[in-house]
Amino acid sequence: MDHAAPAGIDTDLTRLFAPRSVALVGATDHPSNFGGRVFRAMLKFGYPGKIYPVNPRLREIYGLACYPGIRDLPETPDHVGIIVSTERVFDVLADCAARGVPFATVYTAGFAETATVEGRERQARLVAFARASGMRIMGPNCNGVINFVDRFAMTSTGAIGVRREAGNVGVVSHSGGLGQITVMWRAQMAGLGISFEASCGNEADLDSLDFARFMLRSDATHIVLMAVESFRDGAKLQAVAREALEREKPLVVLKLGRTEAGSRAAASHTGAIAGEDDIYAAVFRQYGIIRVNTCNELYETAILLRNRRWPKGRRVASVAATGGNIVHLADMGADQGLAWADYTPETQAELGGMVPGYGSKVLNPSDLTSLATGEPAMFIRALNVIAGDPNIDAVAPIFSFVSRKQIESGVQFVRECPKPAAMIWVGACTDDSVPTAEELVAAGVAVYRDALPCMRSLRAAMDFGQRVAAYRLGTDIAQRPAGIGVEAARAKLDTSNGMLTEREAKLVLADYGFSVTREKLARSASEAVAHAREITGSVALKIDSADIPHKTDAGAVRLGLTGDDAVRRGYGDVMAAAARYAPDARINGVLVQEMVPQGVEMMLGIISDPVFGPVVVAGLGGIHVEVLRDVSYRVAPVTPEEARTMLGELRGYKLLEGVRGTPPRDIECLCDLIVRLSWFAHDCGAEIAEVDINPLIVMERGAGARVVDALIVRRGSGARERPL
């Protein structure tokens, strides 16, 4: 569904979250009624502004004068909540528009989430109303907002029965139950404080990114947790993600609807259309959005990241009083891509003096059993030595002690550590005066009860810190390579119809700096022989027809032909195979093409994603792309660094590095071609539905890469909108 606000509109939502006065249409004194629950929650939450209940059947609710309609209010409220039947929603909205109300929240269901024609039409009408009136609308089918900072809540949830102190964690969700209970309430139980929460429902107008952006811009929020089913505007997501990097406030996202079953559930729940999950994952990595897979991970990650301290690298250190905990931690950290770096000789010397009998080297992570149990103060001293080691970027000690003094020393270390630190507290304490882990988290200390969430959170902090550093240096901005002929490529596209032949596609790619095979078009057997003589060496023959894009499937390819007789027979075989496969196909002739030296076959491509637009694809070529689906994605355009990261994500990347005696391949050239293709996607994406370069032969280092086959499909040609 389209957004109500025209592109580029960026509305300040302060008066939606903190209105000076608010009206609730459908307020009631009935405790089990939805309108009654919302109204009671607002009163109990301590809202300091004016509250106007609206209900034509009541004169007073809990001592407050009740008004028959919006037109009867003594002033224009900043925010109006609407809890009425579906049929009455638009009448109430019209009254709000007549009074100049800037914000409205429509709690009522019965719109696009019903997946009915009537529901979709009703939501389209709501979009049109918002655009015409200029009013910003939350919902429909939502559960409103909670503002712990300014004590405003307009929601039905029982999770705010007792108002907790405000914190620095923002929460955004499509679902009220998931966002307000499974995420917000459980985060509070873990010791985190919430600044704002928004359960935005169908997003007919205001969407999850509008609420996330408001929270990012608030000084009260240091991190935003999102549990969403889809994003409908890829460019807007990128803009908000870059703002998160600018402000060094992480976006942590639980993307729902990852599976086919989950996608169906998402569509039936809010009318959202879930995007291709692997593309979402790539976009999150590309723009520094931290992705998690469970609700627990959302708030577990926030325990560390809300402090906004980013490790400079991926090297972590830990110490513990038991060897088993150390082995477990080492495994967990390695699984998360963290590096257990060796200590410097200076650190080794200091630790060796503290830990008699350890020999010349103390391993990382470190089992300091005797030191920990015999001299707790020395354990902290060892930690401080490790924290000062230039080889270490973050510290995560394990505490299994039981005394108050030992726990307090651990807390002090985490607070004062010069590098990002988290405390893994796996033990118990019989001293009732010792704060619980949840109380320590509430006091701002990063405390975990298990190794895995701590290691995941450290990895997230490292990933985000790396993206922040790239943002600060400007290295995350894609630069156009030299030698690109945009206008020449566009001119060739303009003269083509629908699907370009291999020969036409290669000419376009050559304008963007791709090296293509030497080839000529033959319209007779004798012409094919003449072309083969000119090319020299063995040749390939391929049918040239826009109606036969998959030439191998048609049997219209012959490879490695040498000599006049072989070429002449090959020409006839290719033409006959094409006639059998597609009798009505338009045949331009037969392409006579040089045989390319052996190398690693890669596939590069462009697909058109409905959310993010042109997306670049890289993977192993030949049949591997369909069988193994070993591919990586990025939104165009990309940087050379991002291109290298794409290749590093492939399971077959080692083939490019060289295995079993084969030489390394020209990875630098391959990265350059990925960048060039991404600019072709950026420049011509509006006209292009699909590009498939397969195979691209990557030769030895320094020898480049050659396009052997290519397909370009213009929009409107029935092309795929999803990966091969």
Secondary structure in CASP SS format (residue, H / E / C, confidence):
PFRMAT SS
TARGET T0000
AUTHOR 0000-0000-0000
METHOD secondary structure of the structure
MODEL  1
M C 1.00
D C 1.00
H C 1.00
A C 1.00
A C 1.00
P C 1.00
A C 1.00
G C 1.00
I C 1.00
D C 1.00
T C 1.00
D C 1.00
L C 1.00
T H 1.00
R H 1.00
L H 1.00
F H 1.00
A C 1.00
P C 1.00
R C 1.00
S E 1.00
V E 1.00
A E 1.00
L E 1.00
V E 1.00
G C 1.00
A C 1.00
T C 1.00
D C 1.00
H C 1.00
P C 1.00
S C 1.00
N C 1.00
F H 1.00
G H 1.00
G H 1.00
R H 1.00
V H 1.00
F H 1.00
R H 1.00
A H 1.00
M H 1.00
L H 1.00
K H 1.00
F C 1.00
G C 1.00
Y C 1.00
P C 1.00
G C 1.00
K E 1.00
I E 1.00
Y E 1.00
P E 1.00
V E 1.00
N C 1.00
P C 1.00
R C 1.00
L C 1.00
R C 1.00
E E 1.00
I E 1.00
Y C 1.00
G C 1.00
L E 1.00
A E 1.00
C C 1.00
Y E 1.00
P C 1.00
G C 1.00
I H 1.00
R H 1.00
D H 1.00
L C 1.00
P C 1.00
E C 1.00
T C 1.00
P C 1.00
D C 1.00
H E 1.00
V E 1.00
G E 1.00
I E 1.00
I C 1.00
V C 1.00
S C 1.00
T H 1.00
E H 1.00
R H 1.00
V H 1.00
F H 1.00
D H 1.00
V H 1.00
L H 1.00
A H 1.00
D H 1.00
C H 1.00
A H 1.00
A H 1.00
R H 1.00
G C 1.00
V C 1.00
P C 1.00
F E 1.00
A E 1.00
T E 1.00
V E 1.00
Y C 1.00
T C 1.00
A C 1.00
G C 1.00
F C 1.00
A H 1.00
E H 1.00
T H 1.00
A C 1.00
T C 1.00
V H 1.00
E H 1.00
G H 1.00
R H 1.00
E H 1.00
R H 1.00
Q H 1.00
A H 1.00
R H 1.00
L H 1.00
V H 1.00
A H 1.00
F H 1.00
A H 1.00
R H 1.00
A H 1.00
S H 1.00
G C 1.00
M C 1.00
R E 1.00
I E 1.00
M E 1.00
G C 1.00
P C 1.00
N C 1.00
C C 1.00
N C 1.00
G E 1.00
V E 1.00
I E 1.00
N E 1.00
F C 1.00
V C 1.00
D C 1.00
R C 1.00
F E 1.00
A E 1.00
M E 1.00
T C 1.00
S C 1.00
T C 1.00
G H 1.00
A H 1.00
I H 1.00
G C 1.00
V C 1.00
R C 1.00
R C 1.00
E C 1.00
A E 1.00
G E 1.00
N E 1.00
V E 1.00
G E 1.00
V E 1.00
V E 1.00
S E 1.00
H C 1.00
S C 1.00
G H 1.00
G H 1.00
L H 1.00
G H 1.00
Q H 1.00
I H 1.00
T H 1.00
V H 1.00
M H 1.00
W H 1.00
R H 1.00
A H 1.00
Q H 1.00
M H 1.00
A C 1.00
G C 1.00
L C 1.00
G C 1.00
I E 1.00
S E 1.00
F E 1.00
E E 1.00
A E 1.00
S E 1.00
C C 1.00
G C 1.00
N C 1.00
E C 1.00
A C 1.00
D C 1.00
L C 1.00
D C 1.00
S H 1.00
L H 1.00
D H 1.00
F H 1.00
A H 1.00
R H 1.00
F H 1.00
M H 1.00
L H 1.00
R H 1.00
S C 1.00
D C 1.00
A C 1.00
T C 1.00
H C 1.00
I E 1.00
V E 1.00
L E 1.00
M E 1.00
A E 1.00
V E 1.00
E C 1.00
S C 1.00
F C 1.00
R C 1.00
D C 1.00
G H 1.00
A H 1.00
K H 1.00
L H 1.00
Q H 1.00
A H 1.00
V H 1.00
A H 1.00
R H 1.00
E H 1.00
A H 1.00
L H 1.00
E H 1.00
R H 1.00
E C 1.00
K C 1.00
P C 1.00
L E 1.00
V E 1.00
V E 1.00
L E 1.00
K E 1.00
L C 1.00
G C 1.00
R C 1.00
T C 1.00
E H 1.00
A H 1.00
G H 1.00
S H 1.00
R H 1.00
A H 1.00
A H 1.00
A H 1.00
S H 1.00
H H 1.00
T H 1.00
G C 1.00
A C 1.00
I C 1.00
A C 1.00
G C 1.00
E C 1.00
D H 1.00
D H 1.00
I H 1.00
Y H 1.00
A H 1.00
A H 1.00
V H 1.00
F H 1.00
R H 1.00
Q H 1.00
Y C 1.00
G C 1.00
I C 1.00
I E 1.00
R E 1.00
V E 1.00
N C 1.00
T C 1.00
C H 1.00
N H 1.00
E H 1.00
L H 1.00
Y H 1.00
E H 1.00
T H 1.00
A H 1.00
I H 1.00
L H 1.00
L H 1.00
R C 1.00
N C 1.00
R C 1.00
R C 1.00
W C 1.00
P C 1.00
K C 1.00
G C 1.00
R C 1.00
R E 1.00
V E 1.00
A E 1.00
S C 1.00
V E 1.00
A E 1.00
A C 1.00
T C 1.00
G H 1.00
G H 1.00
N H 1.00
I H 1.00
V H 1.00
H H 1.00
L H 1.00
A H 1.00
D H 1.00
M H 1.00
G H 1.00
A H 1.00
D H 1.00
Q C 1.00
G C 1.00
L C 1.00
A E 1.00
W C 1.00
A C 1.00
D C 1.00
Y C 1.00
T C 1.00
P H 1.00
E H 1.00
T H 1.00
Q H 1.00
A H 1.00
E H 1.00
L H 1.00
G H 1.00
G H 1.00
M H 1.00
V C 1.00
P C 1.00
G C 1.00
Y C 1.00
G C 1.00
S C 1.00
K C 1.00
V C 1.00
L C 1.00
N C 1.00
P C 1.00
S E 1.00
D E 1.00
L C 1.00
T H 1.00
S H 1.00
L H 1.00
A H 1.00
T H 1.00
G H 1.00
E C 1.00
P H 1.00
A H 1.00
M H 1.00
F H 1.00
I H 1.00
R H 1.00
A H 1.00
L H 1.00
N H 1.00
V H 1.00
I H 1.00
A H 1.00
G C 1.00
D C 1.00
P C 1.00
N C 1.00
I C 1.00
D C 1.00
A E 1.00
V E 1.00
A C 1.00
P C 1.00
I E 1.00
F E 1.00
S C 1.00
F C 1.00
V C 1.00
S C 1.00
R H 1.00
K H 1.00
Q H 1.00
I H 1.00
E H 1.00
S H 1.00
G H 1.00
V H 1.00
Q H 1.00
F H 1.00
V H 1.00
R H 1.00
E H 1.00
C C 1.00
P C 1.00
K C 1.00
P C 1.00
A E 1.00
A C 1.00
M E 1.00
I E 1.00
W E 1.00
V C 1.00
G C 1.00
A C 1.00
C C 1.00
T C 1.00
D C 1.00
D C 1.00
S C 1.00
V C 1.00
P C 1.00
T C 1.00
A H 1.00
E H 1.00
E H 1.00
L H 1.00
V H 1.00
A H 1.00
A C 1.00
G C 1.00
V C 1.00
A C 1.00
V E 1.00
Y E 1.00
R C 1.00
D C 1.00
A H 1.00
L H 1.00
P H 1.00
C H 1.00
M H 1.00
R H 1.00
S H 1.00
L H 1.00
R H 1.00
A H 1.00
A H 1.00
M H 1.00
D H 1.00
F H 1.00
G H 1.00
Q H 1.00
R H 1.00
V H 1.00
A H 1.00
A H 1.00
Y H 1.00
R H 1.00
L H 1.00
G C 1.00
T C 1.00
D C 1.00
I C 1.00
A C 1.00
Q C 1.00
R C 1.00
P C 1.00
A C 1.00
G C 1.00
I C 1.00
G C 1.00
V H 1.00
E H 1.00
A H 1.00
A H 1.00
R H 1.00
A H 1.00
K H 1.00
L H 1.00
D H 1.00
T C 1.00
S C 1.00
N C 1.00
G C 1.00
M E 1.00
L E 1.00
T C 1.00
E H 1.00
R H 1.00
E H 1.00
A H 1.00
K H 1.00
L H 1.00
V H 1.00
L H 1.00
A H 1.00
D H 1.00
Y C 1.00
G C 1.00
F C 1.00
S C 1.00
V E 1.00
T C 1.00
R C 1.00
E E 1.00
K E 1.00
L E 1.00
A E 1.00
R C 1.00
S C 1.00
A H 1.00
S H 1.00
E H 1.00
A H 1.00
V H 1.00
A H 1.00
H H 1.00
A H 1.00
R H 1.00
E H 1.00
I H 1.00
T C 1.00
G C 1.00
S C 1.00
V E 1.00
A E 1.00
L E 1.00
K E 1.00
I E 1.00
D E 1.00
S C 1.00
A C 1.00
D C 1.00
I C 1.00
P C 1.00
H C 1.00
K C 1.00
T C 1.00
D C 1.00
A C 1.00
G C 1.00
A C 1.00
V E 1.00
R E 1.00
L E 1.00
G E 1.00
L E 1.00
T C 1.00
G C 1.00
D H 1.00
D H 1.00
A H 1.00
V H 1.00
R H 1.00
R H 1.00
G H 1.00
Y H 1.00
G H 1.00
D H 1.00
V H 1.00
M H 1.00
A H 1.00
A H 1.00
A H 1.00
A H 1.00
R H 1.00
Y H 1.00
A C 1.00
P C 1.00
D C 1.00
A C 1.00
R C 1.00
I C 1.00
N C 1.00
G E 1.00
V E 1.00
L E 1.00
V E 1.00
Q E 1.00
E E 1.00
M C 1.00
V C 1.00
P C 1.00
Q C 1.00
G C 1.00
V E 1.00
E E 1.00
M E 1.00
M E 1.00
L E 1.00
G E 1.00
I E 1.00
I E 1.00
S E 1.00
D E 1.00
P C 1.00
V C 1.00
F C 1.00
G E 1.00
P E 1.00
V E 1.00
V E 1.00
V E 1.00
A E 1.00
G E 1.00
L E 1.00
G C 1.00
G C 1.00
I C 1.00
H H 1.00
V H 1.00
E H 1.00
V H 1.00
L C 1.00
R C 1.00
D C 1.00
V E 1.00
S E 1.00
Y E 1.00
R E 1.00
V E 1.00
A C 1.00
P C 1.00
V C 1.00
T C 1.00
P H 1.00
E H 1.00
E H 1.00
A H 1.00
R H 1.00
T H 1.00
M H 1.00
L H 1.00
G H 1.00
E C 1.00
L C 1.00
R C 1.00
G C 1.00
Y H 1.00
K H 1.00
L H 1.00
L H 1.00
E H 1.00
G C 1.00
V C 1.00
R C 1.00
G C 1.00
T C 1.00
P C 1.00
P C 1.00
R E 1.00
D C 1.00
I H 1.00
E H 1.00
C H 1.00
L H 1.00
C H 1.00
D H 1.00
L H 1.00
I H 1.00
V H 1.00
R H 1.00
L H 1.00
S H 1.00
W H 1.00
F H 1.00
A H 1.00
H H 1.00
D H 1.00
C H 1.00
G C 1.00
A C 1.00
E C 1.00
I E 1.00
A E 1.00
E E 1.00
V E 1.00
D E 1.00
I E 1.00
N E 1.00
P E 1.00
L E 1.00
I E 1.00
V E 1.00
M C 1.00
E E 1.00
R C 1.00
G C 1.00
A C 1.00
G C 1.00
A E 1.00
R E 1.00
V E 1.00
V C 1.00
D C 1.00
A E 1.00
L E 1.00
I E 1.00
V E 1.00
R E 1.00
R C 1.00
G C 1.00
S C 1.00
G C 1.00
A C 1.00
R C 1.00
E C 1.00
R C 1.00
P C 1.00
L C 1.00
END
